[in-house]
Amino acid sequence: MNMHLTKSQIGLDGVPAAETVLSHVDGERGELIIAGERVGDLAGQASFESVTARLWNGATGKAVTEADVRAWLGAARERAFARLPQLLPATQGLSIVDGFRAAIAGLRAENGLDHEATLVGAFPVIAGALVQQARGHRPIAPDPNVSHAADTLRMLLGDKPEPRNVAALDAYFVTVCDHGMNASTFTTRVVASTQADLFAAVTAGYCALTGPLHGGAPEPVLEMLDAIGKRERIKPWVDDALARGERLMGFGHRVYRVRDPRADVLKAAIERLSADGADLPFASEVEAYIREALRRKNPTRPLETNVEFFTAILLDALAIPRQAFTPIFAVARAAGWTAHALEQRRTGRLIRPSSSYVGRMPRTADN
């Protein structure tokens, strides 16, 4: 008998697919917990390396320290740089987003080395090389003695970054390193559950991230702010867009029914940054009016600000090219992807959901 599923059933909303100690999203309360701590607390006191250590600890059950991760990632960045001559030819003629996919697909296991560090360490090297390549420049060699955030900025921009810029990017990396069973993490766990290697699982996760409903939203936020342009155009521009039924980028979330907690963390990071080009007052006015307009349109369930809105402003203030926003998201999320893949292989089973057939049935002998 054919049975039609509801919209939420088709999207697997609320269906547990794994048990995890890595992160938890409470959409009703607007809360994100990563490795036992609220994201706001982590972003204010923990480095990307220390949070990565927490994630890998939870995934493997092995003791990993912040110092371990810092050393492993520094060495992995150097190894990745040495492999660029083999990785970059596959990226010729592609956008930075697509070139990143082609390059990470060429990564492979290295004997005697932890694959998770190889992957997480390679991501900023590849992103930096692609940005430099797009500018007609040679890739910039990594510095294994600095933090992951500091080296990412060096390789992207070519100069030693200011401490405030490093702190802002590090806060971003911590804030988005993991986020429950999102689409790319689920994809990563599905592939890992087949016993495919870590490289295949994480590459699949990145492919899921590139979709506009997942990791592709920050760049359109800036396009929206550019289109509005000035303060006196906020109200007419937003009202016209809503009247046409257009989606306003940076608002609404599949899980959160209240404000995305990561939005406030990143807004605070931008305020601390106070960098040239980070016009937070203008962006805040846009945000405030859009939230007001969305409440008028749907008083019972207005759309709240999500992480993409302030991600766009933060990365733009750091002079990171818009075309690199998705790969930079992946630089952070690779910590979560690798941890989930390791946890899935250690504690999970083959992920194989069923489907509900709604097609035509064959004739029986009685018909």
N, C-alpha and C positions, 0 to 999 in steps of 0.2 A: 504494500500500500504506500503510495506516494505521500510524503509529509513535507509541507513547506515550513521552513524555519523562520523565526523572527529575524529582524535586522541585526540585533545584538548577538543572537546565536550564530548567525553567519560570520560575524566578525570575531567570534570567540570571546566576547566581552565577559569578564568575570570568570572564565573557565581556567582553573589552575592547570598548568602544564608541567610544573616542576616545583620542588622544594628548594629554597635557596637561603643562604645566610648572607647574601651579598647586598641586596638593597630591597627597599619596600616603599611603594607609593600608596598613599592614602588620599584618594581623589576627593573624598567628602570633606576631609579636614585640611586639605592643602598641605600635606606633609610628605617630605621625602627623607628617608633614612638610608644612609649608606654605611654598611659595615658597623651598624649599631649606634651611629651618631646622626643627628639632624644635619642636613646639608648646610644650614646657616652657621652652625657651630664649627663644622669642618672647614668651611671656606674662610673662616676668620682666624683659624689657628693651625691648620694642617697644610703641608705642602702636597703637591701632586704625587711625589715619590712616597710620602708616608701613607697617603690614601691607597695608592697602588699596592703598597705592602700589606695593608689591611685586607684588600680584596684578594690578593694572592694567598695570604694566610688562610682566609676563609675557604677559598676554593680548593686548596690542596691539603690543608691541615698541617702544613710545614711552617716552621718559624722563619719568617722573612722580616728583615728590618728595613727602616728607611734608608740606612747607609748601604745595605745590600742593593736595594733597588737603584739608588743613585749611581752606584758603581757599575751595575749591570747595564743600565740604560746608556751610560756614557760610553762603555765599551761597544755596545750594540750600535750606537750611532756611528762610531768609527768604522765598524765592519760594513754597515750599510753604505757609507760613503765610498768605500773601496769597491763596492759592487755596482755603483751607479753606471759605469760603462756598459755593463750587461743589461741593466734595467731600463735605462732611458731610451734606447732605440725604439722600443715598443710604444713610446708615448708620442712619437713624431706625428704632427698633424692633428693631434687631439687637444681638446680643452684641458684645463688643469684638472677638472673633476674627473674626466674620462681617462686622462693620462695617469692620474693617481691610481685608478682602478687597474689599469694595464700594468703599472709598475709593481704594485703590491702583489699582483697575481704571479709575478716572477720570483718572489721571495721563496726561500726553501730552508729546510732544516739544516742546521750546522752541527756536526758531530760534537757531543760532549757539552753542548750549550743549551740553556733553557730557551725553548722556542718562544715563550711569552715575552721575554726580554728582547729577543731578536725582532719580533714584530713591533712592539711598542717603541723600541729604539729606532727602527727604520722609518716609521711614519713621518716624523718631522724632517728627516733628511730628504725623503722623497718629495714632500710638500715644498720644502725650501728650494730644492733643485728645479722643480717645475716652475716655480715663480721666477727664479733667476733665468731659466731657459726662455720663458715667455718674454723676458726683457732683453734677450740676446746676450746674457752674461753667463759665465761659468758658475757651477755650483760652489757654494762656500763650505769649506771643511768644518766639521763640528769641533767643539771643544768639550772633551769628556769630563772636564773638571768643573763645569758649571751646571746649574740646574737644567732640567728638561725644558722648562718654560723659557729660561734665558737663552738656551741654545736654539730653541725654535725661533725666537725673534731674531737672533743673529743670522741664522741661515735664510730667513725670509727677507730681511731688510738690509743685510750687509754691514751693519754697524753694531757696536756694543750697545745694548739697550740700557736705558735708564732703570734704576731699581724700581721706581714706581710703575713702570710699564711691565717689568717682569712680575711684580706682585699682582698686577691686574690680570695678566694672562694666566698666572698660576691659580688665581681664584676662579677664573673661568674653567680651567682644566679640572679643578676639584669639583666644581658645581655640576659639570656635565659628564663626569667620568663614568657614571652608571645611573640607570633610571628604570629599575624593575624590568618587567618582561615587555619592553617596547618592541617594535617591529624588527629592528636590526638585531637586537639581542636574541629575540625568539628565533630568527633565521639562523644566527650563529649556533644556538643550542640545537636546532634541528639537524644541522649539518654535523655538529660534533657528536650527536647521538648515533649517527651512522658509523662512528669510529673513523670518519675521515680525519685527516690531520688538522692541527691548529691553523695552519696557513689557509687551507680550503675553507674552514669555518669562518675565519675572520674576514677573508675576502668576500665571502657571501654576505656577511654582515654589512660590509661597506656598500655592496651593491644595493641592499635594501635601504641604506641611509640616503642614497642619492635621489630617491623619489621625492617629489615636491610635497607629499603629505607627511614626510618624516624629517629629513635633515636639510631639505632644500629651501626652507622658509626665510632664513635671515637676510639674504640678498634682496628679496622683494620688499622687505621692511624698509630698507634704504631707498629703494625705488619709490615707495609710497611717500616717504618723507621728502624726497627730491621733488616729487610731483606736487605736493602741498606747497613747499617752497618757503612760505612766510606765514607769520602768525595770523594775519587777517584772512588768509585763505583756508584756515583749518576748518571752520564751521561749514562754509559752502562746499568745500571739497568732500568732506566726510558725509554730509547730508546727501549730496548728489550720488556718491558712491553707494550708499545704503539704498537710496531710491532705485538705483539700477540693479540692486540685488548682488552687488559685488562683495567678495570676501575681503575683509580688512586684515592684512597680514600682521601677525604678532598677537592675535587675540583668539581665544578659544583653545581648548585642548580636549583630546579624546577621553582622558581620564579625570583631570581635575575639574571639579564642579565649582571651585572657588579659585582664588588667585594662585597661580603657579609659584611655589615657594622660591624657585630658582630666579624668578624675575626680580624679587627684592634683593637677593644676594648680589646679582649682577648690577643692579641699579646702585647699590652701595659701593661696589667696586669702581663704577664709573665716577661717582662722586669723589672717591679718594684719589682717583687718577687725575681728574681736572686737567686733562690734556687738551692742547689746541685741537679744535675740530670736534670735540665732544660737546655738542650743544645740547646739554641735558635739559636746560630750561625749555627750549623749543620742543624737544622730544617729549618732555613731561606734559607740556600743554596739549600736544597731540594725543598722548595717551589718555589724559584726563577727559578730553572732549569725546574721544571715541568710546570710552567706558560709559560716559553719560548718555551718548547717543544709543549705544547698544542696550542700556537699561530701559530707555524709552521704547525701543523697538520690541524688546522681549522682557517685560518686568519680572516674569516668573523665573526666567533662567538666562540672565545676561551673560555674555561672553567676557571673560576676564583676561588680563594681560598674561601672555605666556613667555617662556624663556627666549624665544626667537627675537622678540622686540628689543630687549636690552643686549642680547648677543650681538645683534647687528650694530648697535651704537658702540659697544665696547670694542669689537674687532675693527671697526672703521676708525675709531679714535687711535688705535694702535698702528694705523697705516697698513693693515693687512689687506691685500687686494680682495675685492668682493668675490672674484672667481675662485679664491682659495678658501672661502668660508667653510664649505663642506669638508674638504680634507683636514682643516684645522679642527673642526668638530671631531673628526675621526681620530686625530692625534690623541685627544682626551679620551674618547669613548673606547679606544683600543684597550685601555686598562680593564674596563668592564667586560668587553667582548672576550678577551683572553681568560679572564676569571670565570665567566659563565661557561665557556667551552670546557675549561678544566674541571669545573664543578660537575657539569653534565656528564662528562666521561667517567668521573669518579663515583658519582652517586645516582645517576639517572639511568634511563633505559631508552630504547629506540622510540622516538616521538613519531607516532603514526596515527593521527586522528582519522575518524571516519567521515563520510559525507552522506548527505541525504539525496538520494536519486529522485529527480522530479521529471525525468524523461518518459518517453513512451515505453510501455512494457510489451514484450513479444506476445503474440497470440497464443492462447492455450489450445489444446486439442478440442475443447468444448465450444470454441468460438467459430 
